[in-house]
């Protein structure tokens, strides 16, 4: 069901405009996580039923040919997921579109009743219906209040079942340590 949803999103937005978590590792046969048990977007949370929700797709990712730069912070996220046995938990972004830093800022400033993000809300609701999570981990403190409010108002999960953690792409060793400690605490 998640594969079908993914294909519908790609069909609507175009393959070059979207990014899903599993693409980074499963599409690159030379990468250390090729064949990794981390399921990314296709994870159904069969053991812990956790959904990790980031605000929007992370920067550039390496294609099969390996031409784009390595994303060491995303690799750290996958390493910590693997170490915590979160191999089949669902990893997603609120918006599926790849956004520049400027466009992401504009996206997150608009009201959530804006028609431009109705599709995003619909897709996220479908993901929640499929996975039926017990816990939601919002990855990133900046937009966490807005995502939290959306999840609660749409009755996707109760307030006590939501945890916020620092985003893995945070710059600076202190913020990176916060992220690592947050992951250990889940």
C-alpha positions in Angstrom: 0.0 0.0 0.0 2.9 2.4 0.7 4.5 1.5 -2.6 1.2 2.4 -4.4 1.0 5.7 -2.5 4.7 6.4 -3.4 4.0 5.8 -7.1 0.9 8.0 -7.0 3.0 10.9 -5.5 5.7 10.4 -8.1 3.1 10.4 -10.8 1.5 13.6 -9.6 4.7 15.5 -8.8 7.2 14.0 -11.2 10.2 11.8 -10.2 12.7 14.7 -10.3 10.6 16.8 -7.9 10.3 14.3 -5.0 12.5 12.4 -2.7 11.8 9.5 -0.3 14.0 8.2 2.4 14.8 4.7 1.0 16.1 6.1 -2.3 19.4 7.3 -0.8 20.6 3.9 0.2 18.7 1.3 -1.9 19.4 3.0 -5.2 23.2 3.1 -4.8 24.7 -0.4 -5.0 28.2 0.9 -4.0 27.0 2.5 -0.8 27.5 0.9 2.6 23.8 0.8 3.2 22.9 -0.9 -0.1 20.6 -3.7 0.8 20.2 -2.3 4.3 17.3 -3.5 6.4 16.2 0.2 6.9 13.0 0.4 4.9 12.6 4.2 4.9 9.4 5.4 3.3 8.3 1.8 2.8 8.7 0.9 6.4 5.4 -0.2 8.0 6.5 -0.1 11.6 5.6 -3.7 12.2 7.4 -3.9 15.6 7.3 -0.4 17.2 4.9 1.3 14.8 6.8 4.6 14.8 6.6 7.3 12.1 9.5 9.7 11.8 8.2 12.9 10.2 10.7 15.5 8.9 9.5 18.8 7.5 10.7 18.5 3.9 13.2 16.4 1.9 16.8 17.0 2.7 19.1 18.6 0.2 20.9 16.7 -2.5 21.1 12.9 -2.6 23.5 10.7 -4.5 22.1 9.1 -7.6 22.9 5.5 -8.7 26.0 6.9 -10.6 27.3 8.5 -7.4 27.8 12.0 -8.8 26.1 14.0 -6.1 27.9 14.6 -2.8 27.6 12.2 0.1 25.2 13.2 2.8 27.1 12.2 6.0 24.3 13.5 8.3 21.7 11.4 6.6 24.1 8.5 7.0 24.3 9.2 10.7 20.5 9.2 10.9 20.4 5.7 9.2 23.2 4.5 11.4 21.3 5.5 14.6 18.1 4.0 13.3 19.9 0.8 12.6 21.5 0.8 16.1 18.1 1.4 17.8 16.5 -1.5 15.7 14.2 1.0 13.9 14.7 -0.9 10.7 11.1 -1.1 9.5 9.8 2.2 11.0 8.2 4.6 8.6 10.3 7.6 7.5 8.6 10.4 5.8 8.5 14.2 5.1 5.5 16.4 5.6 6.0 17.7 2.1 7.3 15.3 -0.5 8.6 18.0 -2.8 12.3 18.8 -2.9 12.5 22.5 -1.9 15.3 25.0 -1.9 16.1 26.6 1.4 14.2 29.7 0.3 11.2 27.8 -1.0 11.1 25.7 2.3 11.0 28.9 4.3 8.0 30.2 2.2 6.3 26.8 2.5 6.4 26.7 6.2 5.2 30.4 6.6 2.0 29.8 4.8 -1.2 28.7 6.7 -2.0 25.0 6.7 -5.4 25.7 5.3 -3.7 26.9 2.1 -4.8 24.9 -1.0 -1.1 24.5 -2.0 -0.6 22.0 0.8 -3.9 20.1 0.7 -2.2 17.3 -1.3 0.6 17.1 1.3 -2.0 16.7 4.1 -3.9 14.1 2.1 -0.8 12.0 1.5 0.3 12.2 5.1 -3.1 11.2 6.3 -2.9 8.2 3.9 0.5 7.2 5.4 -0.9 7.3 8.9 -3.9 5.2 7.9 -1.6 2.6 6.5 1.0 2.5 9.3 -1.4 3.2 12.2 1.5 4.5 14.4 1.7 4.3 18.2 4.4 7.0 18.3 5.3 9.9 16.0 8.8 11.4 16.1 9.0 14.8 14.6 12.5 15.3 13.2 13.3 19.0 13.5 12.4 21.4 16.3 11.8 24.5 14.1 8.6 23.3 12.4 7.6 20.8 15.1 4.9 23.0 16.6 3.1 23.3 13.3 3.4 19.6 12.5 2.3 18.7 16.0 -0.7 20.9 15.7 -1.7 19.4 12.4 -1.3 15.8 13.7 -3.5 16.5 16.8 -6.1 18.6 15.0 -6.5 15.9 12.3 -6.7 13.2 15.0 -3.8 11.3 13.5 -2.3 10.7 16.9 -2.7 11.8 20.5 -0.5 14.6 22.0 1.2 12.2 24.4 2.3 10.0 21.6 4.4 12.7 19.8 8.1 13.3 20.5 10.2 16.1 18.9 13.9 15.6 18.2 16.6 17.8 16.7 17.1 17.4 13.0 20.0 15.3 11.8 21.2 18.1 9.5 21.8 20.6 12.2 25.1 22.4 12.0 27.6 22.5 14.8 28.8 19.8 17.2 26.5 20.8 20.1 23.4 20.5 17.9 24.6 17.3 16.5 25.1 15.9 20.0 21.5 17.0 20.8 20.3 15.0 17.8 22.3 11.9 18.9 21.0 12.1 22.5 17.4 12.6 21.2 17.7 9.4 19.1 19.1 7.5 22.0 16.1 8.6 24.1 13.5 7.1 21.8 
